[in-house]
Amino acid sequence: MNAAVGLQDRMREVESRIGEACRRSGRAREDVNVVAVTKYVSAETAVLAVTQGIRHIGENRWPDSEEKWRQLQGQAVFHFIGSLQTRKVKDVVGRFDYIHSLDRLSLAEEIQKRAAALGIVVPCFVQVNVSGEASKHGMQPEELPGFAAALRPLDRIKPIGLMTMAPLESGPEETRPVFRGLRKLRDELNAREAFGEPITELSMGMSGDFEVAIEEGATWVRLGSVLVGRESAG
Ligand SMILES: *Cc1c(COP(=O)(O)O)cnc(C)c1O
């Protein structure tokens, strides 16, 4: 089976599963966006995916995504989804259209500085550690109101939503409370006008649990292996 056919099959299968999850939960299909996470595949496969209609590309390291970005800039929207070191901000801001992993003030200040120098505004998701797992990146829920207030003067950062990763090695149903918790946090933060403007987005759900995430309100799912496959260990 050639690569394009395999990809088309996976895209069709994922589309049908997203459609089912939307139907089950009474949601509109167009309220769920798909980021194709290409970190496990070559630039060639990423280009093929965009040719087949993928619009959003997600990557978690700049060096690994450089070739894909060079080939696809202007044709795809780039999402930075990995944990971001402050000294790597210069590689990411100006190239990636969205950052899903804003998790501390020092990072926000660096993004602000870089974006101001470039004259741009960066839409960001605040990453939250809903499950409280020690190994997880992300802010603790109780830190969010203070963090939201601290972001207000940073005019080059546009907070648009929250992002979380489900605990590793748990089944999709065990992750449901995590996704539900993220949605509740978003709604509570909006009720107290924590960010000024309401935040609307929820970036949650990966290959193993995206249907549950959609049922719980995900507006962005980040799909790697189930959608574009996996060509290398990584
Ligand atoms: C790798 C990765 C994904 C996609 O993982 P799959 O399980 O292959 O869908 C999603 N989000 C983040 C933050 C990732 O690092």
The ligand as an SDF file (V2000), in Angstrom:
LIG
                    3D

 15 15  0  0  0  0  0  0  0  0999 V2000
    3.2580   13.5790   20.6370 C   0  0  0  0  0  0  0  0  0  0  0  0
    2.2130   14.4720   21.1630 C   0  0  0  0  0  0  0  0  0  0  0  0
    0.8880   14.3370   20.7380 C   0  0  0  0  0  0  0  0  0  0  0  0
    0.4060   13.2710   19.7750 C   0  0  0  0  0  0  0  0  0  0  0  0
    0.6090   11.9970   20.2730 O   0  0  0  0  0  0  0  0  0  0  0  0
   -0.1790   10.7150   19.6890 P   0  0  0  0  0  0  0  0  0  0  0  0
   -0.4360    9.8780   20.8700 O   0  0  0  0  0  0  0  0  0  0  0  0
    0.7290   10.0870   18.6920 O   0  0  0  0  0  0  0  0  0  0  0  0
   -1.4400   11.2120   19.0680 O   0  0  0  0  0  0  0  0  0  0  0  0
   -0.0390   15.2430   21.2470 C   0  0  0  0  0  0  0  0  0  0  0  0
    0.3040   16.2060   22.1200 N   0  0  0  0  0  0  0  0  0  0  0  0
    1.5790   16.3620   22.5440 C   0  0  0  0  0  0  0  0  0  0  0  0
    1.8860   17.4620   23.5110 C   0  0  0  0  0  0  0  0  0  0  0  0
    2.5730   15.4980   22.0920 C   0  0  0  0  0  0  0  0  0  0  0  0
    3.8280   15.6640   22.5250 O   0  0  0  0  0  0  0  0  0  0  0  0
  1  2  1  0
  2  3  1  0
  2 14  2  0
  3  4  1  0
  3 10  2  0
  4  5  1  0
  5  6  1  0
  6  7  2  0
  6  8  1  0
  6  9  1  0
 10 11  1  0
 11 12  2  0
 12 13  1  0
 12 14  1  0
 14 15  1  0
M  END
$$$$
